[in-house]
Amino acid sequence: MENRYVKFMVFIFLASVVSACGPKSFDSKDELLAYLKNTDNGYHFQKSVNGIDYSLTYRPTDLMVSQFVQNRNANKRINQLRKKYRDYLYFNLSMSVNGRELLSQNLGSRAKFGTMVNQFSFGMAEKVHLISQSRDTLPLLDYVHPRTYGMGTGTEMLLVYEKNSVTMEQAYMLFTIKDLGFNTGEISFKIDPEKIKQQPLLNF
């Protein structure tokens, strides 16, 4: 009887270890977003330099999937979408000054304002980089910068990179943002690939 009890306790311990090591799952997008925004969890990064506030948030596969799933029980559709999006890395980048978009700043001239608009709309591949520990730069496949014409609380964009299997086995990646003309110097955030491999899930 005692031997069976010991075996049972060992089983419970091992099950709890496996559970603790596996990815977290959430019943709602709001719960998942709150978890991601907690800087202690390794998915959200913040830095303020020369009055400019930067934040970078990793966007898990299931958040992308959730945009296209209406029926929570559509398992086949969910699996198809997970397969479609799992090979890419998605990041939300936000940059603001005093809680407003960067373009709300007095940039000095119409020409400079126009240059900045063009930079945000078409030229961010030259300004943001995702770099592996071995110093390889992952290409920016695409990005989306919605124009809110001064009504937003920050300059927001969604950045898309192809997931590289070699990079994902390294100790870290660096996300860097070159100086955009606000005398901040280069901004960088250190990302743990293991966090991405253990990214949180949604319970569809």
Backbone bond lengths (Angstrom), bond angles and torsions (degrees), N, CA, C in turn:
res aa  C-N    CA-C-N  psi(-1)  N-CA   C-N-CA  omega(-1)  CA-C   N-CA-C  phi
1 M - - - 1.453 - - 1.534 110.58 -
2 E 1.322 115.49 -43.85 1.462 120.75 -179.83 1.525 110.76 -63.80
3 N 1.363 115.67 -39.44 1.460 119.90 179.96 1.530 111.34 -63.91
4 R 1.336 116.64 -39.35 1.459 120.87 178.46 1.530 110.23 -65.84
5 Y 1.319 116.46 -36.77 1.460 121.00 179.29 1.531 110.48 -65.36
6 V 1.321 116.23 -43.16 1.463 121.14 179.34 1.525 110.00 -61.58
7 K 1.341 116.31 -44.99 1.452 120.40 179.46 1.533 110.90 -61.87
8 F 1.331 115.34 -39.97 1.457 119.84 179.37 1.528 110.69 -62.90
9 M 1.329 117.33 -43.42 1.455 121.30 -179.48 1.522 111.36 -66.57
10 V 1.326 117.00 -37.43 1.469 120.81 176.36 1.521 110.04 -63.21
11 F 1.347 116.42 -41.96 1.467 121.03 178.63 1.525 110.29 -61.32
12 I 1.321 117.76 -44.87 1.468 121.71 179.83 1.520 110.62 -62.17
13 F 1.328 116.03 -41.04 1.466 120.19 -179.59 1.532 110.80 -64.08
14 L 1.345 115.90 -46.84 1.460 119.84 -178.85 1.528 111.15 -64.49
15 A 1.316 116.46 -38.97 1.465 120.49 178.84 1.517 111.01 -63.10
16 S 1.349 115.97 -39.35 1.457 119.43 179.75 1.514 111.40 -68.98
17 V 1.332 116.88 -35.52 1.465 120.75 177.57 1.513 110.59 -65.02
18 V 1.336 116.44 -46.65 1.467 120.98 179.41 1.517 110.51 -60.87
19 S 1.336 115.99 -42.39 1.458 120.52 179.94 1.519 111.27 -63.71
20 A 1.353 116.01 -40.80 1.461 119.97 -178.86 1.513 111.79 -66.86
21 C 1.338 116.62 -31.31 1.466 120.88 -177.59 1.528 112.85 -83.08
22 G 1.314 117.23 -19.05 1.456 120.60 -177.63 1.511 111.48 -79.23
23 P 1.343 117.10 169.01 1.465 120.39 -179.82 1.523 111.91 -67.89
24 K 1.315 115.87 146.06 1.460 121.19 176.00 1.524 109.22 -75.19
25 S 1.309 116.17 152.49 1.460 120.20 177.23 1.523 109.37 -131.45
26 F 1.328 115.42 151.01 1.458 121.44 -174.17 1.526 110.03 -133.71
27 D 1.321 114.96 149.34 1.462 120.53 -176.99 1.524 112.86 -85.81
28 S 1.316 117.92 -15.37 1.462 119.98 -179.05 1.523 110.75 -142.21
29 K 1.334 115.21 157.44 1.460 120.90 177.52 1.522 110.87 -64.39
30 D 1.334 116.98 -36.31 1.465 120.26 -179.67 1.525 111.30 -62.18
31 E 1.340 116.30 -41.95 1.466 119.79 178.29 1.524 110.90 -64.78
32 L 1.321 115.78 -42.13 1.454 120.23 179.63 1.526 110.86 -64.49
33 L 1.319 117.32 -44.65 1.453 121.04 -179.51 1.526 111.63 -63.01
34 A 1.330 116.54 -38.98 1.464 120.23 177.66 1.523 110.91 -63.25
35 Y 1.331 116.07 -39.93 1.470 121.00 177.82 1.531 110.46 -64.60
36 L 1.321 116.80 -43.57 1.464 120.84 -179.19 1.521 111.48 -64.08
37 K 1.318 117.37 -36.59 1.463 121.73 -175.54 1.528 113.00 -74.94
38 N 1.327 117.14 -13.54 1.461 120.62 177.71 1.530 108.34 -76.42
39 T 1.313 117.35 114.74 1.463 120.92 -174.77 1.519 112.76 -63.18
40 D 1.334 117.79 -19.30 1.466 120.55 179.34 1.526 112.59 -70.74
41 N 1.338 117.70 -16.57 1.462 120.80 -173.83 1.526 113.89 -91.76
42 G 1.330 117.39 -4.80 1.459 120.46 172.23 1.512 116.67 85.61
43 Y 1.352 117.70 14.17 1.467 120.53 179.73 1.523 112.94 -116.96
44 H 1.318 116.83 -7.83 1.460 121.25 -176.43 1.524 108.85 -131.00
45 F 1.345 115.29 132.99 1.459 120.91 -175.34 1.527 109.22 -131.13
46 Q 1.318 116.49 141.27 1.458 121.16 -177.57 1.528 110.22 -135.67
47 K 1.312 114.74 148.43 1.458 120.10 175.75 1.522 108.20 -160.15
48 S 1.327 116.38 141.26 1.465 121.86 176.76 1.522 108.36 -122.59
49 V 1.330 115.77 126.01 1.465 121.62 -179.33 1.523 108.67 -137.58
50 N 1.330 115.89 125.35 1.462 122.34 175.95 1.528 112.29 52.57
51 G 1.321 115.63 39.86 1.467 120.86 176.96 1.513 115.50 84.40
52 I 1.341 117.20 -3.37 1.462 121.08 179.19 1.526 108.73 -101.06
53 D 1.330 116.19 126.95 1.465 122.03 179.16 1.528 109.33 -98.71
54 Y 1.330 115.04 124.52 1.468 121.43 178.54 1.525 108.87 -113.17
55 S 1.307 116.70 139.60 1.464 120.25 170.66 1.522 108.84 -142.66
56 L 1.319 114.49 140.28 1.463 121.89 -179.89 1.516 107.62 -128.86
57 T 1.330 117.05 129.64 1.461 121.45 -179.47 1.517 109.81 -129.40
58 Y 1.324 116.46 126.56 1.461 120.10 174.15 1.522 108.72 -70.87
59 R 1.318 115.75 136.72 1.477 121.22 -178.87 1.522 107.99 -110.92
60 P 1.338 117.90 107.26 1.472 121.60 -176.24 1.525 113.09 -62.66
61 T 1.314 114.71 159.39 1.467 122.00 179.52 1.527 111.59 -52.62
62 D 1.328 116.73 -44.46 1.471 119.40 -174.48 1.526 112.86 -66.26
63 L 1.332 118.06 -25.57 1.463 118.83 174.71 1.524 110.64 -68.61
64 M 1.317 116.55 -36.42 1.460 120.03 176.13 1.533 109.81 -67.41
65 V 1.320 116.21 -43.34 1.468 121.38 -179.89 1.527 110.64 -60.94
66 S 1.323 116.64 -39.91 1.467 121.02 -174.71 1.527 112.88 -61.85
67 Q 1.328 117.00 -22.36 1.463 119.69 179.60 1.525 112.52 -68.84
68 F 1.340 116.64 -18.93 1.456 121.10 -173.37 1.523 113.54 -118.84
69 V 1.328 116.93 5.94 1.459 120.53 -178.99 1.526 109.35 -110.47
70 Q 1.317 116.24 117.51 1.456 121.25 178.44 1.522 111.27 -95.13
71 N 1.325 116.15 -36.69 1.462 122.15 -177.30 1.525 108.99 -102.68
72 R 1.322 117.13 116.75 1.472 121.23 -176.65 1.524 112.52 -63.93
73 N 1.320 117.45 -15.47 1.465 120.79 -178.36 1.533 112.49 -100.92
74 A 1.326 116.56 9.01 1.468 120.39 -178.23 1.528 109.75 -81.96
75 N 1.335 115.75 70.14 1.466 120.89 -172.54 1.523 113.07 -59.88
76 K 1.336 116.97 -41.82 1.467 119.68 -178.71 1.519 110.53 -62.75
77 R 1.322 116.60 -43.79 1.458 121.76 179.31 1.527 110.54 -63.77
78 I 1.325 116.57 -42.67 1.464 121.57 179.89 1.520 110.70 -61.19
79 N 1.308 116.79 -45.98 1.468 120.88 -179.71 1.526 111.68 -63.90
80 Q 1.331 116.33 -38.30 1.472 120.50 178.03 1.527 110.53 -63.42
81 L 1.330 115.95 -43.39 1.457 119.89 -178.72 1.529 111.65 -70.20
82 R 1.322 116.59 -38.89 1.467 118.81 176.13 1.529 111.07 -59.84
83 K 1.308 116.04 -41.15 1.467 120.40 178.28 1.520 110.42 -64.81
84 K 1.325 117.24 -35.98 1.458 121.89 -178.67 1.523 111.92 -68.76
85 Y 1.329 117.36 -40.16 1.462 120.84 -172.02 1.532 114.92 -98.27
86 R 1.323 118.26 -12.34 1.460 119.83 -172.63 1.522 113.83 -70.48
87 D 1.320 118.56 -16.78 1.464 121.66 -178.26 1.524 113.14 -88.49
88 Y 1.327 116.31 9.57 1.467 120.04 -178.18 1.522 110.38 -129.47
89 L 1.322 115.04 155.75 1.460 122.36 176.69 1.521 107.96 -109.50
90 Y 1.325 116.19 129.98 1.461 121.98 -178.47 1.528 109.49 -118.30
91 F 1.321 115.71 132.75 1.462 120.94 178.21 1.519 109.54 -133.03
92 N 1.323 115.53 137.65 1.457 121.67 170.21 1.526 108.25 -96.27
93 L 1.322 116.50 121.73 1.459 121.99 176.96 1.523 108.52 -109.97
94 S 1.330 115.49 130.78 1.461 120.75 177.27 1.529 108.64 -127.68
95 M 1.328 115.64 134.75 1.462 121.49 177.89 1.531 107.66 -133.50
96 S 1.319 115.98 130.62 1.464 118.60 -176.44 1.518 110.98 -147.71
97 V 1.311 114.47 163.92 1.461 122.15 173.89 1.521 107.11 -135.67
98 N 1.320 116.17 121.47 1.471 121.50 -177.55 1.522 112.16 53.34
99 G 1.343 116.21 37.89 1.460 120.66 177.24 1.513 114.05 73.57
100 R 1.338 117.35 18.76 1.462 120.28 -179.56 1.529 109.68 -132.27
101 E 1.331 115.33 167.73 1.461 121.09 179.00 1.527 111.14 -62.74
102 L 1.329 115.79 153.70 1.458 119.65 178.78 1.518 111.65 -62.94
103 L 1.325 116.79 -32.20 1.460 120.26 -179.63 1.526 112.49 -72.57
104 S 1.326 117.26 -7.06 1.460 120.22 175.90 1.527 110.91 -77.54
105 Q 1.340 116.19 -14.08 1.456 121.01 177.67 1.529 110.72 -69.02
106 N 1.318 115.35 153.03 1.459 120.02 172.34 1.522 107.95 -76.23
107 L 1.324 117.03 105.41 1.458 121.31 -174.54 1.528 113.00 -90.09
108 G 1.322 116.34 1.34 1.458 119.31 171.22 1.512 115.79 96.81
109 S 1.318 118.13 -33.07 1.466 120.20 -178.59 1.523 109.79 -160.07
110 R 1.322 115.40 159.93 1.462 120.02 176.95 1.530 110.94 -63.42
111 A 1.339 115.29 -36.06 1.464 119.27 -179.24 1.527 111.13 -62.94
112 K 1.323 116.13 -42.52 1.458 119.27 179.81 1.523 110.56 -68.64
113 F 1.330 116.35 -38.68 1.460 120.45 176.94 1.528 109.84 -61.17
114 G 1.335 116.81 -45.48 1.459 120.77 179.43 1.511 112.50 -63.17
115 T 1.336 116.08 -38.20 1.470 120.57 178.00 1.522 110.59 -63.73
116 M 1.337 115.78 -40.57 1.461 120.34 -179.54 1.527 111.39 -67.94
117 V 1.330 116.85 -41.47 1.466 121.09 177.04 1.524 109.86 -59.57
118 N 1.324 116.16 -45.28 1.461 121.08 179.52 1.527 111.27 -64.23
119 Q 1.337 115.88 -38.08 1.458 120.43 179.06 1.522 110.84 -61.98
120 F 1.330 117.39 -48.26 1.458 121.42 -178.60 1.527 111.71 -67.13
121 S 1.321 116.68 -34.15 1.461 120.36 -175.47 1.523 113.63 -81.18
122 F 1.335 116.50 -34.68 1.462 118.74 -171.31 1.531 115.59 -133.05
123 G 1.332 117.93 -14.40 1.464 118.76 -169.37 1.508 117.20 -115.91
124 M 1.334 118.60 16.99 1.465 118.80 -175.36 1.531 113.23 -72.24
125 A 1.324 117.52 -17.19 1.468 119.71 176.84 1.527 110.92 -62.05
126 E 1.330 116.74 -23.72 1.460 121.26 178.40 1.525 111.62 -85.38
127 K 1.333 116.87 -13.54 1.466 120.42 -172.06 1.524 114.69 -110.12
128 V 1.323 117.42 -28.59 1.474 119.65 -178.89 1.525 108.92 -115.30
129 H 1.331 115.34 138.73 1.462 119.65 -177.05 1.529 110.01 -140.45
130 L 1.309 115.03 141.79 1.462 122.13 172.84 1.523 106.51 -111.37
131 I 1.335 116.12 116.15 1.459 121.77 -169.38 1.517 109.70 -120.89
132 S 1.319 116.63 131.96 1.465 121.08 179.91 1.521 110.55 -77.41
133 Q 1.329 115.30 167.70 1.465 121.01 176.85 1.532 110.95 -57.51
134 S 1.335 116.57 -33.54 1.463 121.22 -179.68 1.531 111.87 -83.88
135 R 1.344 116.96 10.16 1.460 124.98 174.34 1.533 113.82 74.20
136 D 1.320 117.10 18.48 1.458 120.24 172.70 1.530 109.01 -84.10
137 T 1.312 116.32 137.01 1.457 120.93 179.99 1.521 110.19 -96.73
138 L 1.323 115.79 122.88 1.459 119.89 177.70 1.524 108.57 -79.13
139 P 1.321 117.92 131.48 1.466 119.66 -177.99 1.528 111.60 -68.62
140 L 1.317 114.82 140.97 1.457 120.68 173.16 1.517 107.82 -78.90
141 L 1.336 116.79 112.02 1.459 120.74 -176.49 1.523 112.42 -75.00
142 D 1.326 114.97 -38.37 1.459 118.88 -176.32 1.517 108.54 -166.92
143 Y 1.322 116.08 159.64 1.464 119.49 170.39 1.521 109.18 -152.83
144 V 1.311 114.29 154.39 1.462 121.54 -178.79 1.518 108.27 -121.81
145 H 1.310 116.17 124.69 1.469 121.80 178.07 1.526 108.95 -124.70
146 P 1.335 117.04 93.96 1.465 118.63 -179.70 1.529 111.37 -71.47
147 R 1.322 116.85 131.33 1.468 120.99 177.23 1.521 109.58 -82.65
148 T 1.315 116.48 126.12 1.463 120.91 178.15 1.531 111.49 -115.02
149 Y 1.347 116.30 2.69 1.461 122.30 171.77 1.529 112.72 53.84
150 G 1.319 114.38 47.09 1.456 120.39 174.70 1.513 115.28 82.90
151 M 1.334 117.65 1.15 1.461 120.70 -176.67 1.532 112.61 -93.13
152 G 1.313 117.61 -8.47 1.460 120.23 -177.04 1.514 112.51 -87.38
153 T 1.334 115.57 167.46 1.462 121.07 178.31 1.527 111.46 -90.65
154 G 1.340 116.19 -0.35 1.449 120.00 178.46 1.517 109.55 -174.61
155 T 1.319 115.83 165.70 1.452 121.80 173.33 1.518 107.27 -84.23
156 E 1.330 117.23 112.19 1.451 122.44 -171.18 1.523 111.14 -111.91
157 M 1.324 116.03 146.10 1.460 119.94 172.61 1.524 110.80 -155.85
158 L 1.316 114.77 148.96 1.458 122.90 174.57 1.516 107.54 -103.60
159 L 1.349 116.34 124.40 1.455 122.45 -176.86 1.521 109.40 -111.31
160 V 1.334 116.29 138.80 1.464 121.31 -175.88 1.525 109.85 -123.80
161 Y 1.335 115.18 126.41 1.465 122.21 176.97 1.529 109.05 -125.34
162 E 1.317 115.40 149.98 1.458 119.22 174.35 1.529 109.21 -77.89
163 K 1.312 116.32 133.72 1.467 120.52 179.50 1.529 109.02 -72.77
164 N 1.315 116.10 126.69 1.458 122.51 -178.41 1.520 108.97 -106.35
165 S 1.342 117.37 120.85 1.465 121.05 -174.26 1.528 112.27 -62.64
166 V 1.326 117.10 -34.15 1.469 120.41 179.00 1.526 110.20 -68.45
167 T 1.325 116.03 -46.45 1.461 121.31 179.34 1.523 111.47 -60.67
168 M 1.326 116.66 -37.30 1.462 120.25 -176.96 1.525 112.60 -67.98
169 E 1.326 117.58 -15.43 1.464 120.91 178.16 1.525 112.31 -95.74
170 Q 1.320 117.36 -0.64 1.458 120.74 -179.83 1.525 110.51 -88.71
171 A 1.317 115.75 170.38 1.467 120.41 -172.37 1.526 113.15 -73.02
172 Y 1.321 117.58 -29.45 1.465 119.07 -178.28 1.522 110.63 -161.65
173 M 1.325 114.60 164.58 1.455 123.99 168.94 1.524 107.26 -125.63
174 L 1.312 116.77 151.65 1.456 121.46 174.78 1.523 109.72 -113.28
175 F 1.321 115.78 127.33 1.463 120.96 171.95 1.524 106.42 -100.99
176 T 1.323 117.34 121.06 1.456 120.39 -176.62 1.524 111.27 -121.24
177 I 1.326 114.96 147.20 1.463 122.74 177.68 1.522 106.91 -126.89
178 K 1.326 117.00 117.94 1.456 120.07 177.95 1.528 110.14 -69.60
179 D 1.315 115.63 159.54 1.465 120.66 177.06 1.527 109.16 -57.80
180 L 1.320 116.41 124.88 1.463 121.96 -177.80 1.529 112.52 -93.76
181 G 1.332 115.54 10.26 1.452 119.28 179.69 1.512 113.93 107.33
182 F 1.342 116.64 15.02 1.455 120.97 -179.20 1.529 112.08 -115.81
183 N 1.330 116.16 18.54 1.470 122.09 177.66 1.526 113.28 56.00
184 T 1.319 115.00 44.96 1.472 119.98 178.84 1.527 111.71 -100.87
185 G 1.337 116.93 -14.86 1.451 119.02 -169.40 1.521 109.10 71.24
186 E 1.314 116.28 -174.56 1.472 120.06 178.80 1.521 110.55 -77.11
187 I 1.321 116.51 134.62 1.463 123.49 178.21 1.528 107.77 -104.25
188 S 1.319 117.49 138.08 1.464 119.06 179.59 1.526 111.22 -138.45
189 F 1.330 115.04 148.30 1.460 123.28 175.19 1.525 108.46 -128.51
190 K 1.320 116.12 135.95 1.466 121.84 -179.43 1.527 109.13 -96.60
191 I 1.330 116.40 123.78 1.462 122.75 -174.33 1.524 109.73 -114.20
192 D 1.314 116.04 135.19 1.465 122.14 178.34 1.527 109.29 -91.83
193 P 1.342 119.21 112.50 1.473 120.51 179.76 1.525 113.07 -59.28
194 E 1.329 116.93 -27.24 1.462 119.36 -179.99 1.521 110.63 -63.36
195 K 1.326 116.99 -33.33 1.461 120.69 177.11 1.534 110.61 -63.38
196 I 1.309 116.12 -38.22 1.464 120.14 179.29 1.524 110.13 -69.78
197 K 1.334 116.83 -39.29 1.459 120.12 178.00 1.524 111.26 -64.59
198 Q 1.332 117.22 -28.35 1.456 122.15 179.02 1.544 111.03 -106.43
199 Q 1.321 115.67 30.36 1.455 120.35 -174.59 1.533 111.86 -58.28
200 P 1.329 116.57 146.69 1.470 120.10 -179.90 1.519 112.64 -67.33
201 L 1.333 114.88 155.36 1.458 122.79 -176.08 1.528 110.51 -117.07
202 L 1.320 115.03 162.62 1.455 121.49 169.64 1.516 109.87 -105.34
203 N 1.309 116.87 139.51 1.458 121.56 175.15 1.531 108.14 -85.84
204 F 1.312 116.14 93.44 1.463 120.29 -178.54 1.537 110.33 -74.94
